[in-house]
Amino acid sequence: MVAVVCPVCGRTFHVKPYRMERTPALCCSKQCSGVLSVSQRFGAAQHRERRGSLNPNWQGGKIAVVCAVCGKALHRTPYKAAHSAYHFCGMACVGTWKAQHQSGANHVAYRGGHVEYYGPNWGIQKRAARKRDGYKCCHCGKTQKKNGRALDVHHIKPFRTFGYTPDQNDYYLIANDLPNLISLCRNCHKLAEYGSIPIQPRLL
């Protein structure tokens, strides 16, 4: 080990000889090292040798690409250029691209769309479900008053899986049967839709 004096605080410390060769101005701590500039720590000549094309890790600089929406010329690092299928100049173009390519049936979380009509008995059944559940969320216990509106009524087994077609079958009767309905507050309903709370497996 070689004794070295910190150029910032004057403290003496010991390092291995090879570190002296790599970094002429060694400091005793990260705090002291942060005081010195890169050129002071490595030497101005050596610092120049580490920049740009002289750096052994140089990959050729940024690569020209274009925005996937508006076609604007952009520049990205080789890594980003190789690992990104699409490039964008800003959030406005990101939003435009997602609206065109990641919405509706093209979205990874698409599950058949929202069913507008739950059959002719839906109004009666959802009111009956709220009354049966005491006008409280069956998961967190929040009352209808605290919910700020009527509680949501959630299909434990999704309505769309019953294959109901208006004027062609009456499968809505099974889908809207009370054992398949549960009252939830707004927050718990969102969680139940994405399977984030154990309501569905517990009641099935």
Residue frames as a rotation matrix with the C-alpha (Angstrom) as fourth column:
MET 1
0.577 0.817 0.000 0.00
0.817 -0.577 0.000 0.00
0.000 0.000 -1.000 0.00
VAL 2
-0.461 -0.714 0.526 1.16
0.724 -0.646 -0.242 3.52
0.513 0.269 0.815 -0.77
ALA 3
-0.162 0.347 -0.924 0.66
0.774 -0.536 -0.338 6.51
-0.612 -0.770 -0.182 1.54
VAL 4
-0.402 0.139 0.905 -1.16
0.721 -0.562 0.406 9.36
0.565 0.815 0.126 -0.18
VAL 5
-0.757 0.165 -0.633 -2.09
0.357 -0.707 -0.611 12.85
-0.548 -0.688 0.476 1.00
CYS 6
0.165 0.910 0.381 -5.57
0.950 -0.042 -0.309 14.04
-0.265 0.413 -0.871 0.08
PRO 7
-0.678 -0.493 0.546 -5.20
0.665 -0.728 0.168 17.23
0.314 0.477 0.821 -2.08
VAL 8
0.063 0.802 0.594 -8.38
0.196 -0.594 0.780 18.67
0.979 0.067 -0.194 -0.58
CYS 9
0.886 0.399 0.237 -8.30
-0.159 -0.220 0.963 18.10
0.436 -0.890 -0.131 3.20
GLY 10
0.086 -0.962 0.258 -4.63
-0.838 -0.210 -0.504 17.07
0.539 -0.173 -0.824 3.68
ARG 11
0.557 0.166 0.814 -5.48
-0.685 0.647 0.337 13.75
-0.470 -0.745 0.474 5.33
THR 12
-0.511 -0.775 -0.372 -3.03
-0.859 0.473 0.196 10.85
0.025 0.420 -0.907 4.81
PHE 13
0.531 0.664 0.527 -4.51
-0.602 0.733 -0.317 7.56
-0.597 -0.148 0.789 3.64
HIS 14
-0.545 -0.787 0.291 -3.26
-0.418 0.555 0.719 4.39
-0.727 0.270 -0.631 1.90
VAL 15
0.631 0.701 -0.333 -4.11
-0.637 0.224 -0.737 2.97
-0.442 0.677 0.588 -1.52
LYS 16
0.475 -0.444 0.760 -2.85
0.502 0.846 0.181 0.25
-0.723 0.295 0.624 -3.83
PRO 17
-0.461 -0.805 -0.374 -0.12
0.143 -0.483 0.864 1.33
-0.876 0.344 0.338 -6.29
TYR 18
-0.639 0.191 0.745 -2.23
0.768 0.205 0.606 0.70
-0.038 0.960 -0.278 -9.40
ARG 19
0.483 0.865 -0.133 -4.70
0.863 -0.496 -0.092 3.38
-0.146 -0.071 -0.987 -8.29
MET 20
0.159 -0.524 -0.837 -1.92
0.141 -0.827 0.544 5.96
-0.977 -0.204 -0.057 -8.34
GLU 21
-0.818 -0.508 0.270 -1.28
0.291 0.040 0.956 5.16
-0.496 0.861 0.115 -11.99
ARG 22
-0.356 0.777 0.519 -4.92
0.907 0.155 0.391 5.45
0.224 0.610 -0.760 -12.98
THR 23
0.700 0.645 0.307 -5.84
0.507 -0.752 0.422 8.55
0.503 -0.140 -0.853 -10.96
PRO 24
-0.291 -0.932 0.217 -3.02
0.480 -0.338 -0.809 11.00
0.827 -0.132 0.546 -10.18
ALA 25
-0.691 0.086 0.718 -5.09
-0.515 -0.755 -0.406 13.16
0.507 -0.651 0.566 -7.78
LEU 26
-0.312 0.555 -0.771 -6.62
0.507 0.784 0.360 10.66
0.804 -0.278 -0.526 -5.34
CYS 27
-0.243 0.332 0.912 -8.94
-0.701 -0.709 0.071 11.89
0.670 -0.622 0.405 -2.62
CYS 28
-0.961 -0.220 0.168 -9.68
-0.269 0.600 -0.753 10.28
0.065 -0.769 -0.636 0.73
SER 29
-0.485 0.860 0.156 -13.49
0.364 0.360 -0.859 10.32
-0.795 -0.360 -0.488 0.33
LYS 30
-0.171 0.541 0.824 -16.31
0.980 0.009 0.198 10.97
0.099 0.841 -0.532 -2.11
GLN 31
0.759 0.457 -0.464 -16.90
0.548 -0.833 0.075 14.34
-0.352 -0.311 -0.883 -0.46
CYS 32
0.093 -0.822 -0.563 -13.35
-0.088 -0.569 0.817 15.48
-0.992 -0.026 -0.125 -1.16
SER 33
-0.624 -0.313 0.716 -13.42
0.601 0.393 0.696 13.95
-0.499 0.865 -0.057 -4.64
GLY 34
0.292 0.856 0.426 -16.52
0.954 -0.227 -0.197 16.00
-0.072 0.464 -0.883 -5.46
VAL 35
0.550 -0.152 -0.821 -14.62
0.159 -0.946 0.281 19.21
-0.820 -0.285 -0.497 -4.79
LEU 36
-0.501 -0.840 -0.210 -12.16
-0.152 -0.153 0.976 18.55
-0.852 0.521 -0.051 -7.63
SER 37
0.395 0.556 -0.731 -13.08
-0.830 -0.126 -0.544 18.76
-0.394 0.821 0.412 -11.30
VAL 38
0.941 -0.010 0.339 -12.55
0.133 0.931 -0.341 15.81
-0.312 0.366 0.877 -13.65
SER 39
0.673 -0.723 0.159 -9.50
0.051 -0.168 -0.984 17.44
0.738 0.670 -0.076 -15.21
GLN 40
0.206 -0.589 0.782 -7.98
-0.914 -0.401 -0.061 18.06
0.349 -0.702 -0.620 -11.76
ARG 41
0.527 0.063 0.847 -8.44
-0.579 0.757 0.304 14.43
-0.622 -0.651 0.435 -10.71
PHE 42
0.738 -0.169 0.653 -7.25
0.444 0.851 -0.281 12.79
-0.508 0.498 0.703 -13.93
GLY 43
-0.430 -0.862 -0.271 -5.05
0.302 -0.420 0.856 15.50
-0.851 0.286 0.441 -15.39
ALA 44
0.151 0.547 -0.823 -6.08
-0.557 -0.641 -0.528 17.73
-0.817 0.538 0.208 -18.29
ALA 45
-0.499 -0.419 -0.758 -4.30
-0.866 0.245 0.435 15.63
0.003 0.875 -0.485 -20.94
GLN 46
-0.989 0.119 0.082 -5.73
0.109 0.987 -0.114 12.34
-0.095 -0.104 -0.990 -19.67
HIS 47
-0.255 0.951 -0.174 -9.21
0.094 -0.155 -0.983 13.90
-0.962 -0.267 -0.050 -19.42
ARG 48
0.003 0.210 -0.978 -9.05
-0.887 -0.451 -0.100 14.88
-0.462 0.867 0.185 -23.10
GLU 49
-0.805 -0.399 -0.440 -8.08
-0.565 0.741 0.362 11.32
0.181 0.540 -0.822 -23.97
ARG 50
-0.835 0.523 0.169 -11.25
0.328 0.722 -0.609 10.02
-0.441 -0.453 -0.775 -22.29
ARG 51
-0.143 0.831 -0.538 -13.65
-0.296 -0.554 -0.778 12.19
-0.944 0.048 0.325 -24.28
GLY 52
0.379 0.441 -0.814 -15.52
-0.848 -0.187 -0.496 11.45
-0.371 0.878 0.303 -27.51
SER 53
0.826 -0.018 -0.564 -13.94
-0.382 0.718 -0.583 9.07
0.415 0.696 0.586 -29.99
LEU 54
-0.221 -0.975 0.006 -10.84
-0.593 0.130 -0.795 8.74
0.774 -0.179 -0.607 -27.78
ASN 55
-0.093 0.278 0.956 -12.87
-0.942 0.287 -0.175 6.98
-0.323 -0.917 0.235 -25.08
PRO 56
-0.944 -0.327 -0.053 -12.56
-0.327 0.893 0.309 3.16
-0.054 0.309 -0.950 -25.30
ASN 57
-0.533 0.816 0.225 -16.34
0.508 0.521 -0.686 2.92
-0.677 -0.251 -0.692 -24.74
TRP 58
-0.506 0.303 -0.808 -17.17
-0.581 -0.811 0.060 5.29
-0.637 0.500 0.587 -27.62
GLN 59
-0.260 0.523 0.812 -20.06
0.490 0.796 -0.355 3.95
-0.832 0.306 -0.463 -29.72
GLY 60
-0.589 -0.066 0.806 -20.04
0.804 -0.156 0.574 6.47
0.088 0.985 0.145 -32.51
GLY 61
-0.965 0.229 -0.126 -22.21
-0.196 -0.953 -0.231 9.21
-0.173 -0.198 0.965 -31.00
LYS 62
-0.232 0.968 0.094 -25.93
-0.203 0.047 -0.978 9.76
-0.951 -0.246 0.185 -31.38
ILE 63
-0.817 0.035 0.576 -27.82
0.509 0.515 0.690 8.25
-0.272 0.857 -0.438 -34.29
ALA 64
-0.780 0.557 -0.285 -30.30
-0.617 -0.759 0.208 10.11
-0.100 0.338 0.936 -36.49
VAL 65
-0.719 0.675 0.164 -33.89
0.668 0.737 -0.104 8.81
-0.191 0.035 -0.981 -36.21
VAL 66
-0.765 0.528 0.367 -37.32
-0.208 -0.743 0.636 10.27
0.609 0.410 0.679 -36.99
CYS 67
-0.658 0.635 0.405 -40.47
-0.571 -0.070 -0.818 10.78
-0.491 -0.769 0.409 -34.92
ALA 68
-0.874 0.311 0.374 -42.94
0.413 0.881 0.232 7.97
-0.257 0.358 -0.898 -35.60
VAL 69
0.100 0.984 -0.147 -45.83
0.747 -0.172 -0.642 10.46
-0.657 -0.046 -0.752 -35.80
CYS 70
0.782 0.270 -0.562 -44.72
-0.016 -0.893 -0.450 13.75
-0.623 0.361 -0.694 -37.33
GLY 71
0.751 -0.514 0.416 -41.48
0.631 0.371 -0.681 12.65
0.195 0.774 0.603 -39.00
LYS 72
0.866 -0.444 0.231 -39.34
-0.476 -0.873 0.104 15.24
0.156 -0.200 -0.967 -37.22
ALA 73
0.279 -0.861 -0.426 -35.59
0.051 0.456 -0.889 14.50
0.959 0.226 0.171 -37.28
LEU 74
0.894 -0.003 0.447 -34.25
-0.445 -0.101 0.890 13.37
0.043 -0.995 -0.092 -33.90
HIS 75
-0.050 -0.935 -0.352 -30.99
-0.497 0.329 -0.803 12.07
0.866 0.135 -0.481 -32.46
ARG 76
0.868 0.343 0.358 -30.76
-0.486 0.445 0.752 9.19
0.098 -0.827 0.554 -29.99
THR 77
-0.084 -0.907 0.413 -27.92
-0.886 0.257 0.385 7.27
-0.455 -0.333 -0.826 -28.36
PRO 78
-0.561 -0.177 -0.809 -27.02
-0.657 0.689 0.305 3.97
0.503 0.703 -0.503 -30.04
TYR 79
-0.980 0.201 -0.005 -28.59
0.157 0.751 -0.642 2.05
-0.125 -0.630 -0.767 -27.15
LYS 80
-0.305 0.924 -0.233 -31.94
-0.170 -0.293 -0.941 3.87
-0.937 -0.247 0.247 -27.38
ALA 81
-0.135 0.221 -0.966 -31.92
-0.973 -0.213 0.087 3.66
-0.187 0.952 0.244 -31.15
ALA 82
-0.738 -0.240 -0.631 -31.43
-0.430 0.887 0.165 -0.11
0.520 0.394 -0.758 -31.02
HIS 83
-0.906 0.318 -0.279 -33.85
0.423 0.684 -0.595 -0.88
0.002 -0.657 -0.754 -28.18
SER 84
-0.364 0.824 -0.435 -36.77
-0.120 -0.504 -0.855 1.42
-0.923 -0.260 0.282 -29.05
ALA 85
-0.329 0.317 0.889 -39.09
0.853 0.504 0.135 0.36
-0.405 0.803 -0.437 -31.84
TYR 86
0.422 0.529 0.736 -40.55
0.748 -0.662 0.047 3.88
0.512 0.531 -0.675 -32.10
HIS 87
-0.641 -0.634 -0.432 -39.18
0.761 -0.599 -0.251 7.34
-0.099 -0.489 0.867 -31.36
PHE 88
0.464 0.857 0.223 -41.15
0.845 -0.504 0.179 10.47
0.266 0.106 -0.958 -30.50
CYS 89
-0.383 -0.616 0.688 -40.29
0.424 -0.779 -0.462 14.17
0.821 0.115 0.560 -30.36
GLY 90
-0.810 0.138 0.570 -42.63
-0.519 -0.622 -0.587 14.92
0.273 -0.771 0.575 -27.43
MET 91
-0.806 0.521 0.282 -45.59
0.078 0.565 -0.821 13.81
-0.587 -0.640 -0.496 -25.34
ALA 92
-0.002 0.833 -0.554 -48.07
-0.725 -0.383 -0.573 15.18
-0.689 0.400 0.604 -27.89
CYS 93
-0.101 -0.107 -0.989 -46.82
-0.902 0.429 0.046 12.70
0.420 0.897 -0.140 -30.50
VAL 94
-0.979 -0.204 0.001 -46.72
-0.178 0.850 -0.495 9.92
0.100 -0.485 -0.869 -27.89
GLY 95
-0.467 0.876 0.121 -50.41
-0.212 0.022 -0.977 10.53
-0.859 -0.482 0.175 -27.13
THR 96
0.163 0.505 -0.847 -51.32
-0.944 -0.170 -0.282 10.62
-0.287 0.846 0.450 -30.83
TRP 97
-0.507 -0.443 -0.740 -49.51
-0.676 0.737 0.022 7.34
0.536 0.511 -0.672 -31.49
LYS 98
-0.974 0.149 0.171 -51.10
-0.024 0.682 -0.731 5.58
-0.225 -0.716 -0.661 -28.51
ALA 99
-0.174 0.970 -0.172 -54.57
-0.531 -0.240 -0.813 6.75
-0.830 -0.050 0.556 -29.55
GLN 100
0.218 0.213 -0.952 -54.01
-0.973 0.123 -0.195 5.16
0.075 0.969 0.234 -32.95
HIS 101
-0.146 -0.459 -0.876 -52.22
-0.501 0.798 -0.334 1.97
0.853 0.390 -0.347 -31.95
GLN 102
-0.879 -0.241 -0.412 -52.96
0.206 0.588 -0.782 1.21
0.430 -0.773 -0.467 -28.28
SER 103
-0.633 0.746 0.205 -56.66
-0.690 -0.424 -0.587 1.90
-0.351 -0.513 0.783 -27.87
GLY 104
0.371 0.888 -0.270 -59.73
-0.927 0.340 -0.157 -0.31
-0.047 0.308 0.950 -28.15
ALA 105
0.994 0.095 0.055 -59.03
-0.089 0.991 -0.102 -3.79
-0.064 0.097 0.993 -29.46
ASN 106
0.463 -0.886 -0.031 -55.36
0.065 0.069 -0.996 -2.89
0.884 0.459 0.089 -29.96
HIS 107
0.134 -0.403 0.905 -54.76
-0.898 -0.435 -0.060 -2.32
0.418 -0.805 -0.420 -26.23
VAL 108
-0.666 -0.513 -0.542 -53.10
-0.276 0.844 -0.460 -5.14
0.693 -0.157 -0.703 -24.27
ALA 109
-0.940 0.323 0.113 -55.78
-0.041 0.221 -0.974 -4.90
-0.339 -0.920 -0.194 -21.56
TYR 110
-0.453 0.816 -0.358 -58.73
-0.869 -0.316 0.380 -4.93
0.197 0.484 0.853 -23.96
ARG 111
-0.917 0.167 0.362 -61.38
-0.028 0.879 -0.475 -7.38
-0.397 -0.446 -0.802 -22.77
GLY 112
-0.559 0.702 0.441 -64.16
0.829 0.471 0.300 -7.01
0.003 0.533 -0.846 -25.30
GLY 113
-0.697 0.263 0.667 -65.30
0.035 -0.917 0.398 -3.45
0.716 0.301 0.630 -24.63
HIS 114
-0.902 0.404 0.149 -67.94
-0.269 -0.258 -0.928 -2.01
-0.337 -0.878 0.341 -22.35
VAL 115
-0.637 0.765 0.098 -71.37
0.712 0.535 0.454 -3.61
0.295 0.359 -0.886 -22.44
GLU 116
-0.854 0.318 0.411 -73.90
-0.319 -0.945 0.068 -0.77
0.410 -0.073 0.909 -22.61
TYR 117
0.053 0.995 0.090 -77.00
-0.873 0.003 0.489 -2.86
0.486 -0.104 0.868 -22.01
TYR 118
-0.880 -0.407 0.246 -77.37
-0.473 0.699 -0.536 -5.42
0.046 -0.587 -0.808 -19.19
GLY 119
-0.736 0.645 -0.205 -80.83
0.529 0.737 0.420 -6.61
0.422 0.201 -0.884 -20.11
PRO 120
-0.139 0.800 0.584 -84.35
-0.013 -0.591 0.807 -5.38
0.990 0.104 0.092 -19.27
ASN 121
0.754 0.485 -0.444 -84.21
0.393 0.210 0.895 -6.42
0.527 -0.849 -0.032 -15.59
TRP 122
-0.217 -0.972 -0.088 -80.92
0.675 -0.084 -0.733 -4.68
0.705 -0.219 0.674 -14.76
GLY 123
-0.365 0.109 0.925 -82.50
-0.390 -0.920 -0.045 -1.70
0.846 -0.377 0.378 -13.01
ILE 124
0.691 0.696 0.194 -84.52
-0.513 0.283 0.810 -3.93
0.509 -0.660 0.553 -10.67
GLN 125
0.714 -0.430 -0.553 -81.64
0.510 0.860 -0.010 -6.32
0.480 -0.275 0.833 -9.96
LYS 126
-0.346 -0.910 0.229 -79.03
0.445 -0.374 -0.814 -3.70
0.826 -0.180 0.534 -9.11
ARG 127
-0.124 0.381 0.916 -81.40
-0.707 -0.682 0.188 -2.01
0.696 -0.625 0.354 -6.67
ALA 128
0.874 0.466 -0.141 -82.15
-0.273 0.709 0.650 -5.40
0.403 -0.530 0.746 -5.11
ALA 129
0.305 -0.852 -0.426 -78.41
0.653 0.513 -0.558 -6.11
0.694 -0.108 0.712 -4.77
ARG 130
-0.507 -0.478 0.717 -77.77
-0.124 -0.783 -0.609 -2.81
0.853 -0.398 0.338 -2.96
LYS 131
0.299 0.714 0.633 -80.67
-0.812 -0.159 0.562 -3.48
0.502 -0.682 0.532 -0.58
ARG 132
0.857 -0.007 -0.515 -79.48
0.149 0.961 0.235 -7.04
0.493 -0.278 0.824 0.11
ASP 133
-0.014 -0.978 -0.209 -75.96
0.734 0.131 -0.666 -5.75
0.678 -0.163 0.716 0.91
GLY 134
0.356 0.246 -0.901 -77.30
0.894 -0.371 0.252 -3.11
-0.273 -0.895 -0.352 3.34
TYR 135
0.926 0.005 0.377 -76.22
0.200 -0.853 -0.482 -0.23
0.319 0.522 -0.791 1.09
LYS 136
0.565 -0.821 0.080 -72.57
-0.511 -0.271 0.816 -0.85
-0.648 -0.502 -0.573 2.03
CYS 137
0.234 -0.614 -0.754 -69.54
-0.870 0.213 -0.444 -1.84
0.433 0.760 -0.484 -0.01
CYS 138
0.972 0.222 -0.072 -69.04
-0.180 0.910 0.374 -5.57
0.149 -0.351 0.925 0.47
HIS 139
0.361 -0.908 -0.214 -65.25
0.568 0.396 -0.721 -5.18
0.739 0.139 0.659 0.43
CYS 140
-0.668 -0.718 0.196 -64.38
0.333 -0.524 -0.784 -2.11
0.665 -0.458 0.590 2.52
GLY 141
-0.293 0.638 -0.712 -67.71
0.951 0.122 -0.283 -1.42
-0.094 -0.761 -0.642 4.24
LYS 142
-0.980 -0.078 -0.181 -68.06
0.065 -0.995 0.080 2.14
-0.186 0.067 0.980 2.89
THR 143
-0.177 0.984 -0.034 -71.65
0.486 0.057 -0.872 3.35
-0.856 -0.171 -0.488 3.07
GLN 144
0.106 0.319 0.942 -73.53
0.991 -0.117 -0.071 4.69
0.087 0.940 -0.329 0.10
LYS 145
0.957 0.255 -0.142 -73.49
0.278 -0.945 0.175 8.16
-0.089 -0.207 -0.974 1.69
LYS 146
0.330 -0.916 -0.229 -69.68
-0.122 -0.282 0.952 8.13
-0.936 -0.286 -0.205 2.02
ASN 147
-0.209 -0.368 0.906 -69.43
0.795 0.476 0.377 6.84
-0.570 0.798 0.193 -1.53
GLY 148
-0.648 -0.033 -0.761 -71.05
-0.147 -0.975 0.168 10.07
-0.747 0.221 0.627 -2.70
ARG 149
-0.306 0.601 -0.738 -73.45
-0.935 -0.045 0.351 8.29
0.178 0.798 0.576 -5.04
ALA 150
0.765 0.606 0.219 -75.31
-0.629 0.776 0.049 5.01
-0.140 -0.175 0.974 -5.39
LEU 151
-0.018 -0.795 0.607 -73.02
-0.433 0.553 0.712 2.02
-0.901 -0.250 -0.354 -4.94
ASP 152
-0.267 -0.154 -0.951 -71.78
-0.947 0.224 0.230 0.27
0.178 0.962 -0.206 -8.07
VAL 153
0.555 0.417 0.720 -73.16
-0.491 0.863 -0.121 -3.21
-0.672 -0.286 0.683 -8.67
HIS 154
-0.279 -0.844 -0.458 -70.49
-0.942 0.148 0.301 -5.53
-0.186 0.515 -0.837 -9.98
HIS 155
0.799 0.441 -0.410 -70.98
-0.538 0.828 -0.158 -8.80
0.270 0.347 0.898 -11.88
ILE 156
0.369 -0.679 0.634 -68.83
-0.506 0.425 0.750 -11.42
-0.779 -0.598 -0.187 -10.14
LYS 157
-0.264 -0.356 0.897 -68.74
0.666 0.605 0.436 -13.41
-0.697 0.712 0.077 -13.34
PRO 158
-0.800 -0.136 -0.584 -68.49
-0.166 -0.885 0.434 -10.79
-0.576 0.445 0.686 -16.13
PHE 159
0.173 0.978 -0.116 -71.74
-0.317 -0.056 -0.947 -10.10
-0.933 0.200 0.300 -17.95
ARG 160
0.159 -0.135 -0.978 -70.11
-0.976 -0.173 -0.135 -10.44
-0.151 0.976 -0.159 -21.35
THR 161
-0.824 -0.566 0.028 -69.20
-0.559 0.821 0.120 -14.08
-0.091 0.083 -0.992 -20.69
PHE 162
-0.366 0.763 0.533 -72.87
-0.034 0.562 -0.827 -15.12
-0.930 -0.321 -0.180 -20.68
GLY 163
-0.918 -0.119 0.377 -73.31
0.349 0.207 0.914 -14.43
-0.187 0.971 -0.148 -24.38
TYR 164
-0.036 0.965 -0.261 -76.46
0.536 -0.201 -0.820 -12.35
-0.843 -0.170 -0.510 -24.08
THR 165
-0.948 -0.127 0.293 -77.82
0.318 -0.450 0.834 -10.99
0.026 0.884 0.467 -27.38
PRO 166
-0.587 0.765 -0.265 -80.83
-0.372 -0.545 -0.751 -8.65
-0.719 -0.342 0.605 -27.26
ASP 167
0.209 0.856 -0.472 -83.98
-0.906 -0.012 -0.422 -10.10
-0.367 0.516 0.774 -28.88
GLN 168
0.024 -0.238 -0.971 -82.24
-0.687 0.702 -0.189 -13.44
0.726 0.672 -0.147 -29.43
ASN 169
-0.168 -0.052 -0.984 -81.86
0.496 0.858 -0.131 -15.04
0.852 -0.510 -0.118 -25.96
ASP 170
0.717 0.484 0.501 -82.60
-0.209 -0.536 0.818 -14.40
0.664 -0.692 -0.283 -22.29
TYR 171
0.167 -0.757 -0.632 -79.13
0.707 0.538 -0.458 -15.13
0.687 -0.370 0.625 -20.84
TYR 172
-0.387 -0.266 0.883 -79.29
-0.265 -0.885 -0.383 -11.80
0.883 -0.382 0.272 -19.01
LEU 173
0.658 0.715 0.236 -81.51
-0.466 0.140 0.874 -13.54
0.592 -0.685 0.425 -16.42
ILE 174
0.724 -0.479 -0.496 -78.60
0.633 0.747 0.203 -15.76
0.273 -0.461 0.844 -15.35
ALA 175
-0.247 -0.888 0.388 -76.01
0.627 -0.452 -0.635 -12.96
0.739 0.086 0.668 -15.58
ASN 176
-0.411 0.169 0.896 -78.11
-0.429 -0.903 -0.027 -10.62
0.804 -0.395 0.443 -13.42
ASP 177
0.474 0.534 -0.700 -79.08
0.355 0.611 0.707 -13.24
0.806 -0.584 0.100 -10.86
LEU 178
0.841 -0.052 0.538 -78.47
-0.426 -0.676 0.601 -11.85
0.333 -0.735 -0.591 -7.35
PRO 179
0.792 -0.594 0.143 -75.79
0.276 0.556 0.784 -14.42
-0.545 -0.581 0.604 -6.36
ASN 180
0.172 -0.743 0.647 -73.72
0.982 0.079 -0.171 -13.06
0.076 0.665 0.743 -9.27
LEU 181
0.348 0.020 0.937 -74.05
0.226 -0.972 -0.063 -9.44
0.910 0.233 -0.343 -8.13
ILE 182
0.073 -0.386 -0.920 -72.17
0.997 0.017 0.072 -7.57
-0.012 -0.922 0.386 -5.41
SER 183
0.921 0.289 0.260 -72.31
0.284 -0.957 0.058 -3.95
0.266 0.020 -0.964 -4.21
LEU 184
0.022 -0.975 -0.222 -69.01
0.996 0.003 0.087 -2.06
-0.084 -0.223 0.971 -4.28
CYS 185
0.521 0.020 -0.853 -67.87
0.142 -0.988 0.064 1.54
-0.842 -0.154 -0.517 -3.82
ARG 186
0.929 -0.124 -0.347 -66.22
-0.368 -0.362 -0.856 3.30
-0.019 0.924 -0.383 -6.73
ASN 187
0.071 -0.997 0.031 -62.65
-0.997 -0.070 0.040 2.51
-0.038 -0.034 -0.999 -5.65
CYS 188
-0.314 -0.167 0.934 -63.27
-0.394 0.918 0.032 -1.17
-0.864 -0.359 -0.355 -4.87
HIS 189
0.732 0.630 0.260 -65.17
0.010 0.372 -0.928 -1.59
-0.682 0.681 0.266 -8.13
LYS 190
0.657 -0.574 -0.488 -62.14
-0.732 -0.331 -0.596 -0.43
0.180 0.749 -0.637 -10.09
LEU 191
-0.346 -0.833 0.432 -59.91
-0.904 0.419 0.083 -2.83
-0.250 -0.362 -0.898 -8.18
ALA 192
0.032 0.457 0.889 -62.35
-0.170 0.879 -0.446 -5.69
-0.985 -0.137 0.106 -8.71
GLU 193
0.888 0.334 -0.317 -62.45
-0.332 -0.014 -0.943 -5.06
-0.319 0.943 0.098 -12.47
TYR 194
0.351 -0.852 -0.388 -58.68
-0.756 -0.013 -0.655 -5.58
0.553 0.523 -0.649 -12.64
GLY 195
0.656 -0.012 -0.755 -58.62
0.211 0.963 0.168 -8.50
0.725 -0.269 0.634 -10.20
SER 196
-0.302 -0.858 0.416 -56.63
-0.180 -0.377 -0.908 -6.51
0.936 -0.349 -0.041 -7.62
ILE 197
-0.435 0.213 0.875 -58.84
-0.899 -0.045 -0.436 -7.51
-0.054 -0.976 0.211 -4.66
PRO 198
-0.990 -0.114 -0.080 -59.92
-0.118 0.992 0.054 -11.06
0.073 0.063 -0.995 -3.71
ILE 199
-0.329 0.939 0.097 -63.67
-0.734 -0.190 -0.653 -10.45
-0.595 -0.286 0.751 -4.09
GLN 200
0.186 0.475 -0.860 -64.26
-0.952 0.304 -0.038 -12.51
0.243 0.826 0.509 -7.20
PRO 201
-0.432 -0.373 -0.821 -62.49
-0.292 0.919 -0.264 -15.75
0.853 0.126 -0.506 -6.21
ARG 202
-0.973 0.064 0.223 -63.99
-0.205 0.206 -0.957 -15.62
-0.107 -0.976 -0.187 -2.72
LEU 203
-0.273 0.961 0.035 -67.58
-0.635 -0.153 -0.757 -15.40
-0.722 -0.229 0.652 -3.93
LEU 204
-0.183 0.183 -0.966 -67.44
-0.917 0.323 0.235 -17.66
0.355 0.929 0.109 -6.99
